[in-house]
C-alpha cells in the first residue's frame, strides 16, 4: 500500500469528536471526549493529530505525557482505512525527535503482544521490550508488553 503523507498538528477542541470516534473503533476501553479534552489543558501532555493534507480529515492521533525527563506515549490510533500507510510512524517520528531535542532519558509505551504491526513499528524506531504487565488489557484479557527506547547523549559519555 502506498505511503500517505500527513500533516501533524496539535490536538484542538475541534478534533475531539473525531478522536472520540477513533477511540471507540480502536480500543476496548476507549478514552471519552471528556478525557481527551482534559489533555488540552495538561501542560505535561502533547497530543498530536495526523490530518489528510488535502481534506484536513483526521486520520490518526497519538499522545505523549512528559514528566521530568521521561516520555510516556499513550494511545496511538489510526482509522482502519489509513493503516499500514505510515501514518503512525510519522507521529512516532515527531515524538522521537521531540525526545532527542528535549534530552529525554527514554520514551516508553504499552502494547498488546498480539498487535504485531504496532510492535514492528515501535521496534523500527529502536524500542525494545523491557517488561510485561500481566492482564493489563480487557476485552480480550491480555498482557501488555512494555517497550522502551532509551536515549544517550554524547557529552554525557565524557
N, CA, C and O of each residue as an XYZ file, in Angstrom:
632
protein
N       0.838     -1.186      0.000
C       0.000      0.000      0.000
C       0.878      1.241      0.000
O       1.946      1.253      0.612
N       0.435      2.269     -0.675
C       1.217      3.493     -0.815
C       1.256      4.279      0.487
O       0.254      4.397      1.192
N       2.449      4.819      0.794
C       2.602      5.654      1.992
C       1.787      6.924      1.822
O       1.605      7.426      0.713
N       1.308      7.422      2.932
C       0.484      8.630      2.935
C       1.206      9.715      3.716
O       1.580      9.507      4.870
N       1.400     10.852      3.105
C       1.952     11.998      3.823
C       0.803     12.662      4.570
O      -0.282     12.853      4.022
N       1.055     13.009      5.824
C       0.035     13.662      6.626
C       0.614     14.935      7.228
O       1.830     15.092      7.335
N      -0.271     15.833      7.618
C       0.124     16.982      8.418
C      -0.051     16.579      9.876
O      -1.098     16.057     10.258
N       0.962     16.818     10.680
C       0.909     16.530     12.114
C       0.673     17.867     12.819
O       1.489     18.784     12.734
N      -0.463     17.954     13.517
C      -0.850     19.205     14.170
C      -1.214     18.933     15.623
O      -1.612     17.818     15.963
N      -1.082     19.942     16.487
C      -1.505     19.743     17.874
C      -3.015     19.517     17.952
O      -3.781     20.128     17.207
N      -3.430     18.639     18.856
C      -4.853     18.395     19.067
C      -5.520     19.673     19.574
O      -4.982     20.381     20.425
N      -6.705     19.949     19.027
C      -7.513     21.071     19.491
C      -8.916     20.563     19.805
O      -9.252     19.413     19.523
N      -9.724     21.435     20.390
C     -11.108     21.070     20.700
C     -11.859     20.652     19.437
O     -12.778     19.836     19.514
N     -11.487     21.192     18.284
C     -12.155     20.844     17.023
C     -11.954     19.375     16.642
O     -12.735     18.830     15.863
N     -10.930     18.737     17.175
C     -10.635     17.338     16.843
C     -11.378     16.335     17.731
O     -11.452     15.152     17.399
N     -11.927     16.800     18.856
C     -12.388     15.870     19.887
C     -13.454     14.892     19.420
O     -13.408     13.717     19.784
N     -14.404     15.345     18.630
C     -15.472     14.445     18.186
C     -14.913     13.296     17.353
O     -15.278     12.140     17.569
N     -14.034     13.603     16.405
C     -13.446     12.564     15.559
C     -12.528     11.654     16.363
O     -12.486     10.448     16.120
N     -11.792     12.215     17.316
C     -10.889     11.392     18.110
C     -11.661     10.455     19.034
O     -11.241      9.321     19.264
N     -12.783     10.924     19.560
C     -13.621     10.041     20.371
C     -14.139      8.882     19.508
O     -14.183      7.740     19.967
N     -14.523      9.165     18.284
C     -14.982      8.115     17.361
C     -13.847      7.129     17.073
O     -14.057      5.916     17.067
N     -12.652      7.654     16.836
C     -11.482      6.812     16.573
C     -11.175      5.926     17.778
O     -10.872      4.745     17.610
N     -11.247      6.472     18.974
C     -11.030      5.694     20.197
C     -12.000      4.514     20.265
O     -11.602      3.396     20.591
N     -13.275      4.769     19.956
C     -14.280      3.697     20.041
C     -14.003      2.593     19.024
O     -14.274      1.422     19.288
N     -13.464      2.963     17.862
C     -13.141      1.978     16.827
C     -11.927      1.145     17.223
O     -11.888     -0.057     16.959
N     -10.940      1.771     17.852
C      -9.638      1.126     18.056
C      -9.452      0.409     19.384
O      -8.668     -0.537     19.460
N     -10.145      0.829     20.425
C      -9.810      0.338     21.753
C     -11.013     -0.249     22.479
O     -12.137      0.233     22.344
N     -10.747     -1.313     23.261
C     -11.821     -1.933     24.030
C     -12.201     -1.083     25.243
O     -13.311     -1.211     25.760
N     -11.309     -0.231     25.695
C     -11.584      0.720     26.779
C     -11.253      2.118     26.266
O     -10.237      2.693     26.656
N     -12.097      2.670     25.399
C     -11.765      3.945     24.759
C     -11.784      5.121     25.724
O     -12.532      5.140     26.701
N     -10.944      6.096     25.424
C     -10.990      7.359     26.144
C     -12.243      8.098     25.695
O     -12.627      8.032     24.527
N     -12.869      8.795     26.618
C     -14.053      9.594     26.305
C     -13.637     10.965     25.780
O     -12.480     11.370     25.895
N     -14.591     11.653     25.213
C     -14.347     13.020     24.752
C     -13.856     13.886     25.922
O     -12.960     14.714     25.759
N     -14.454     13.682     27.096
C     -14.060     14.455     28.287
C     -12.605     14.165     28.660
O     -11.854     15.086     28.981
N     -12.207     12.900     28.619
C     -10.825     12.537     28.938
C      -9.860     13.183     27.945
O      -8.820     13.712     28.338
N     -10.204     13.138     26.667
C      -9.366     13.768     25.652
C      -9.297     15.275     25.868
O      -8.225     15.873     25.766
N     -10.439     15.886     26.165
C     -10.489     17.343     26.364
C      -9.617     17.764     27.543
O      -8.990     18.823     27.510
N      -9.578     16.935     28.582
C      -8.752     17.267     29.744
C      -7.276     17.373     29.378
O      -6.532     18.126     30.006
N      -6.852     16.625     28.366
C      -5.442     16.676     27.949
C      -5.092     18.002     27.260
O      -3.919     18.369     27.185
N      -6.104     18.718     26.760
C      -5.845     20.023     26.146
C      -5.275     21.005     27.164
O      -4.518     21.905     26.801
N      -5.632     20.838     28.424
C      -5.182     21.739     29.493
C      -4.022     21.163     30.292
O      -3.572     21.786     31.254
N      -3.534     20.002     29.920
C      -2.459     19.343     30.649
C      -1.120     19.822     30.095
O      -0.753     19.495     28.966
N      -0.393     20.603     30.900
C       0.885     21.153     30.438
C       1.941     20.082     30.200
O       2.937     20.344     29.526
N       1.746     18.896     30.732
C       2.695     17.795     30.547
C       2.354     16.931     29.333
O       3.066     15.972     29.036
N       1.273     17.266     28.631
C       0.791     16.428     27.529
C       0.994     17.103     26.180
O       0.822     18.313     26.036
N       1.363     16.290     25.200
C       1.407     16.729     23.801
C       0.632     15.684     23.004
O       1.121     14.579     22.770
N      -0.581     16.047     22.590
C      -1.378     15.152     21.765
C      -1.352     15.686     20.346
O      -1.676     16.847     20.097
N      -0.960     14.818     19.416
C      -0.803     15.212     18.027
C      -1.811     14.471     17.158
O      -2.117     13.300     17.379
N      -2.313     15.193     16.168
C      -3.301     14.651     15.241
C      -2.694     14.614     13.844
O      -2.066     15.575     13.399
N      -2.892     13.485     13.159
C      -2.480     13.355     11.762
C      -3.686     13.680     10.897
O      -4.741     13.058     11.021
N      -3.517     14.660     10.022
C      -4.600     15.083      9.125
C      -4.212     14.846      7.676
O      -3.046     14.968      7.300
N      -5.208     14.506      6.872
C      -5.028     14.450      5.424
C      -4.737     15.880      4.959
O      -5.525     16.784      5.237
N      -3.612     16.103      4.250
C      -3.261     17.471      3.860
C      -4.303     18.144      2.964
O      -4.477     19.362      3.008
N      -4.985     17.349      2.160
C      -5.964     17.925      1.242
C      -7.297     18.255      1.893
O      -7.848     19.336      1.683
N      -7.810     17.323      2.682
C      -9.164     17.463      3.224
C      -9.185     17.927      4.681
O     -10.237     18.321      5.185
N      -8.046     17.884      5.359
C      -7.945     18.183      6.805
C      -8.672     17.133      7.646
O      -8.893     17.337      8.840
N      -9.040     16.017      7.028
C      -9.722     14.931      7.740
C      -8.746     14.274      8.716
O      -7.583     14.054      8.380
N      -9.221     13.961      9.928
C      -8.413     13.254     10.923
C      -8.212     11.821     10.448
O      -9.175     11.123     10.129
N      -6.954     11.386     10.403
C      -6.671     10.004     10.033
C      -6.068      9.214     11.192
O      -6.090      7.983     11.184
N      -5.527      9.924     12.196
C      -4.955      9.245     13.347
C      -4.506     10.252     14.389
O      -4.569     11.464     14.182
N      -4.050      9.716     15.521
C      -3.522     10.588     16.566
C      -2.712      9.781     17.562
O      -2.759      8.551     17.573
N      -1.965     10.494     18.401
C      -1.232      9.865     19.495
C      -0.961     10.918     20.554
O      -0.968     12.119     20.285
N      -0.721     10.429     21.774
C      -0.441     11.328     22.881
C       0.886     11.009     23.534
O       1.342      9.866     23.545
N       1.497     12.057     24.081
C       2.748     11.920     24.811
C       2.631     12.693     26.110
O       2.285     13.874     26.112
N       2.923     12.020     27.219
C       2.984     12.668     28.522
C       4.447     12.731     28.934
O       5.160     11.730     28.866
N       4.893     13.905     29.361
C       6.292     14.102     29.747
C       6.346     14.487     31.215
O       5.720     15.459     31.639
N       7.100     13.719     31.982
C       7.343     14.028     33.389
C       8.843     14.037     33.590
O       9.521     13.039     33.347
N       9.354     15.170     34.035
C      10.803     15.355     34.174
C      11.453     15.026     32.824
O      11.155     15.680     31.825
N      12.336     14.021     32.783
C      12.975     13.678     31.506
C      12.474     12.339     30.973
O      13.199     11.632     30.274
N      11.219     11.993     31.310
C      10.632     10.728     30.889
C       9.430     10.969     29.985
O       8.599     11.831     30.269
N       9.338     10.212     28.899
C       8.222     10.339     27.971
C       7.389      9.076     27.933
O       7.907      7.978     27.729
N       6.086      9.246     28.132
C       5.149      8.123     28.124
C       4.177      8.302     26.966
O       3.353      9.216     26.977
N       4.273      7.437     25.975
C       3.359      7.509     24.835
C       2.062      6.829     25.251
O       2.063      5.676     25.683
N       0.965      7.549     25.115
C      -0.343      6.999     25.468
C      -0.918      6.332     24.226
O      -0.212      5.592     23.541
N      -2.148      6.575     23.936
C      -2.792      5.916     22.811
C      -2.210      6.353     21.470
O      -1.955      7.534     21.233
N      -2.012      5.380     20.618
C      -1.645      5.614     19.228
C      -2.752      4.942     18.416
O      -2.965      3.735     18.530
N      -3.453      5.727     17.599
C      -4.600      5.172     16.879
C      -4.688      5.753     15.475
O      -4.469      6.946     15.265
N      -5.010      4.890     14.522
C      -5.188      5.290     13.120
C      -6.478      4.632     12.625
O      -6.722      3.452     12.874
N      -7.295      5.415     11.921
C      -8.513      4.836     11.350
C      -8.139      3.649     10.460
O      -7.148      3.710      9.731
N      -8.925      2.568     10.516
C      -8.577      1.334      9.787
C      -8.252      1.540      8.310
O      -7.343      0.898      7.785
N      -8.977      2.418      7.640
C      -8.740      2.599      6.202
C      -7.411      3.294      5.888
O      -7.002      3.344      4.728
N      -6.736      3.828      6.909
C      -5.450      4.515      6.704
C      -4.273      3.750      7.303
O      -3.140      4.230      7.252
N      -4.519      2.574      7.866
C      -3.447      1.802      8.479
C      -2.497      1.238      7.433
O      -2.844      1.067      6.265
N      -1.266      0.952      7.907
C      -0.210      0.379      7.063
C       0.194      1.334      5.940
O       0.648      0.906      4.879
N       0.022      2.628      6.189
C       0.418      3.643      5.201
C       1.386      4.660      5.804
O       1.615      5.725      5.231
N       1.952      4.321      6.967
C       2.989      5.165      7.548
C       2.495      6.297      8.425
O       3.289      7.136      8.850
N       1.192      6.339      8.708
C       0.627      7.446      9.492
C       1.164      7.429     10.924
O       1.685      8.437     11.400
N       1.042      6.293     11.612
C       1.519      6.208     12.995
C       3.019      6.468     13.050
O       3.501      7.119     13.977
N       3.751      5.969     12.078
C       5.198      6.187     12.050
C       5.575      7.652     11.971
O       6.567      8.076     12.564
N       4.787      8.430     11.240
C       5.079      9.864     11.141
C       4.870     10.561     12.486
O       5.614     11.479     12.831
N       3.857     10.127     13.248
C       3.641     10.717     14.574
C       4.747     10.269     15.532
O       5.280     11.084     16.285
N       5.093      8.984     15.508
C       6.149      8.479     16.393
C       7.469      9.186     16.071
O       8.255      9.464     16.977
N       7.717      9.474     14.807
C       8.945     10.198     14.429
C       8.984     11.579     15.075
O      10.048     12.025     15.504
N       7.845     12.263     15.153
C       7.792     13.569     15.814
C       8.123     13.409     17.297
O       8.891     14.194     17.852
N       7.547     12.396     17.933
C       7.837     12.159     19.346
C       9.318     11.815     19.550
O       9.936     12.271     20.512
N       9.880     11.017     18.649
C      11.293     10.633     18.720
C      12.180     11.878     18.624
O      13.117     12.041     19.405
N      11.882     12.737     17.677
C      12.650     13.983     17.518
C      12.486     14.887     18.739
O      13.446     15.510     19.192
N      11.259     14.953     19.271
C      10.997     15.748     20.469
C      11.830     15.214     21.637
O      12.436     15.986     22.380
N      11.853     13.888     21.793
C      12.600     13.269     22.895
C      14.076     13.632     22.815
O      14.691     13.993     23.818
N      14.642     13.532     21.603
C      16.054     13.884     21.423
C      16.282     15.373     21.686
O      17.205     15.760     22.403
N      15.421     16.197     21.089
C      15.587     17.644     21.212
C      15.450     18.147     22.635
O      16.058     19.150     23.008
N      14.649     17.449     23.431
C      14.431     17.844     24.823
C      15.208     16.969     25.804
O      14.995     17.020     27.016
N      16.113     16.165     25.247
C      17.032     15.346     26.042
C      16.304     14.451     27.043
O      16.711     14.331     28.199
N      15.229     13.828     26.583
C      14.539     12.874     27.443
C      15.430     11.646     27.633
O      16.221     11.294     26.758
N      15.288     11.008     28.784
C      16.051      9.785     29.058
C      15.485      8.614     28.265
O      16.228      7.746     27.807
N      14.157      8.598     28.107
C      13.525      7.499     27.383
C      12.116      7.876     26.946
O      11.516      8.825     27.451
N      11.611      7.104     25.994
C      10.183      7.046     25.660
C       9.742      5.625     25.970
O      10.491      4.674     25.748
N       8.524      5.482     26.483
C       8.024      4.146     26.780
C       6.533      4.065     26.463
O       5.845      5.085     26.406
N       6.047      2.856     26.261
C       4.633      2.634     25.943
C       4.278      1.195     26.227
O       5.149      0.346     26.420
N       2.970      0.931     26.250
C       2.474     -0.437     26.358
C       1.789     -0.813     25.053
O       1.210      0.034     24.372
N       1.864     -2.091     24.715
C       1.229     -2.597     23.501
C       0.819     -4.052     23.730
O       1.491     -4.800     24.440
N      -0.299     -4.432     23.110
C      -0.726     -5.834     23.195
C       0.286     -6.720     22.450
O       0.734     -6.365     21.360
N       0.644     -7.864     23.035
C       1.541     -8.786     22.336
C       0.968     -9.264     20.997
O       1.721     -9.634     20.096
N      -0.354     -9.257     20.868
C      -0.993     -9.701     19.628
C      -0.951     -8.636     18.526
O      -1.306     -8.924     17.383
N      -0.523     -7.417     18.850
C      -0.512     -6.329     17.865
C       0.851     -6.291     17.165
O       1.676     -5.411     17.413
N       1.057     -7.271     16.286
C       2.360     -7.434     15.625
C       2.751     -6.217     14.790
O       3.925     -5.849     14.747
N       1.779     -5.591     14.128
C       2.101     -4.437     13.288
C       2.641     -3.280     14.127
O       3.616     -2.631     13.748
N       2.000     -3.026     15.268
C       2.463     -1.946     16.137
C       3.840     -2.269     16.713
O       4.713     -1.403     16.767
N       4.031     -3.512     17.141
C       5.326     -3.911     17.703
C       6.425     -3.711     16.665
O       7.496     -3.194     16.985
N       6.168     -4.117     15.431
C       7.163     -3.951     14.366
C       7.477     -2.463     14.151
O       8.637     -2.093     13.967
N       6.447     -1.619     14.174
C       6.660     -0.173     14.019
C       7.562      0.346     15.139
O       8.558      1.021     14.876
N       7.213      0.031     16.385
C       7.996      0.550     17.511
C       9.429      0.028     17.472
O      10.365      0.775     17.759
N       9.612     -1.241     17.123
C      10.968     -1.793     17.030
C      11.773     -1.061     15.951
O      12.981     -0.877     16.098
N      11.114     -0.648     14.879
C      11.826      0.061     13.804
C      12.369      1.406     14.283
O      13.289      1.957     13.678
N      11.802      1.933     15.365
C      12.300      3.174     15.965
C      13.287      2.913     17.097
O      13.776      3.857     17.718
N      13.586      1.649     17.373
C      14.558      1.327     18.400
C      13.974      1.010     19.766
O      14.712      0.932     20.748
N      12.672      0.828     19.844
C      12.052      0.423     21.103
C      12.366     -1.055     21.354
O      12.383     -1.863     20.425
N      12.610     -1.392     22.611
C      12.890     -2.773     22.996
C      11.979     -3.178     24.145
O      11.582     -2.351     24.966
N      11.655     -4.461     24.186
C      10.810     -4.961     25.276
C      11.606     -4.950     26.577
O      12.699     -5.512     26.655
N      11.044     -4.303     27.597
C      11.733     -4.223     28.899
C      10.903     -4.856     30.011
O      11.375     -4.971     31.143
N       9.691     -5.260     29.708
C       8.857     -5.868     30.741
C       7.489     -6.220     30.204
O       7.193     -6.079     29.017
N       6.665     -6.687     31.134
C       5.313     -7.132     30.770
C       4.394     -6.822     31.944
O       4.750     -7.058     33.099
N       3.223     -6.299     31.647
C       2.198     -6.086     32.676
C       1.150     -7.182     32.498
O       0.498     -7.264     31.457
N       0.996     -8.014     33.508
C       0.050     -9.131     33.446
C      -1.392     -8.622     33.386
O      -1.780     -7.729     34.139
N      -2.169     -9.200     32.486
C      -3.609     -8.911     32.372
C      -3.927     -7.413     32.330
O      -4.897     -6.963     32.939
N      -3.115     -6.657     31.616
C      -3.258     -5.202     31.541
C      -4.500     -4.804     30.746
O      -5.206     -3.862     31.106
N      -4.752     -5.525     29.673
C      -5.866     -5.198     28.786
C      -7.083     -6.071     29.070
O      -6.961     -7.208     29.526
N      -8.256     -5.514     28.791
C      -9.516     -6.254     28.848
C     -10.083     -6.372     27.440
O      -9.697     -5.643     26.526
N     -10.998     -7.301     27.298
C     -11.796     -7.434     26.065
C     -10.940     -7.495     24.794
O     -11.027     -6.552     24.008
N     -10.153     -8.479     24.533
C      -9.938     -9.645     25.385
C      -8.839     -9.372     26.418
O      -8.016     -8.470     26.263
N      -8.860    -10.183     27.469
C      -7.842    -10.108     28.523
C      -6.495    -10.446     27.890
O      -6.353    -11.466     27.215
N      -5.510     -9.581     28.117
C      -4.193     -9.800     27.523
C      -3.159     -9.008     28.315
O      -3.453     -7.948     28.867
N      -1.944     -9.545     28.357
C      -0.843     -8.802     28.975
C      -0.511     -7.588     28.115
O      -0.995     -7.457     26.990
N       0.311     -6.714     28.655
C       0.877     -5.617     27.869
C       2.384     -5.795     27.842
O       3.008     -6.063     28.868
N       2.959     -5.645     26.666
C       4.414     -5.560     26.571
C       4.790     -4.114     26.858
O       4.146     -3.192     26.357
N       5.825     -3.913     27.660
C       6.352     -2.572     27.894
C       7.540     -2.409     26.964
O       8.539     -3.116     27.089
N       7.427     -1.479     26.036
C       8.501     -1.207     25.085
C       9.087      0.164     25.411
O       8.354      1.131     25.616
N      10.405      0.235     25.455
C      11.086      1.469     25.826
C      12.239      1.737     24.869
O      12.922      0.818     24.416
N      12.437      3.009     24.575
C      13.614      3.452     23.828
C      14.381      4.399     24.728
O      13.864      5.440     25.135
N      15.618      4.034     25.036
C      16.464      4.889     25.870
C      17.340      5.750     24.972
O      17.745      5.339     23.884
N      17.620      6.957     25.458
C      18.443      7.906     24.713
C      19.720      8.175     25.489
O      19.700      8.329     26.710
N      20.826      8.229     24.767
C      22.091      8.642     25.375
C      22.597      9.840     24.589
O      22.291      9.997     23.407
N      23.363     10.669     25.247
C      23.829     11.910     24.655
C      25.345     11.966     24.792
O      25.905     11.630     25.836
N      25.993     12.397     23.718
C      27.463     12.363     23.616
C      28.163     12.973     24.836
O      29.034     12.339     25.431
N      27.787     14.199     25.208
C      28.521     14.862     26.295
C      28.326     14.154     27.624
O      29.132     14.332     28.537
N      27.267     13.347     27.753
C      27.069     12.579     28.976
C      28.140     11.483     29.107
O      28.472     11.060     30.215
N      28.666     11.037     27.984
C      29.614      9.925     27.978
C      31.032     10.384     28.325
O      31.891      9.546     28.598
N      31.290     11.659     28.321
C      32.658     12.154     28.553
C      33.009     12.244     30.014
O      34.122     12.642     30.358
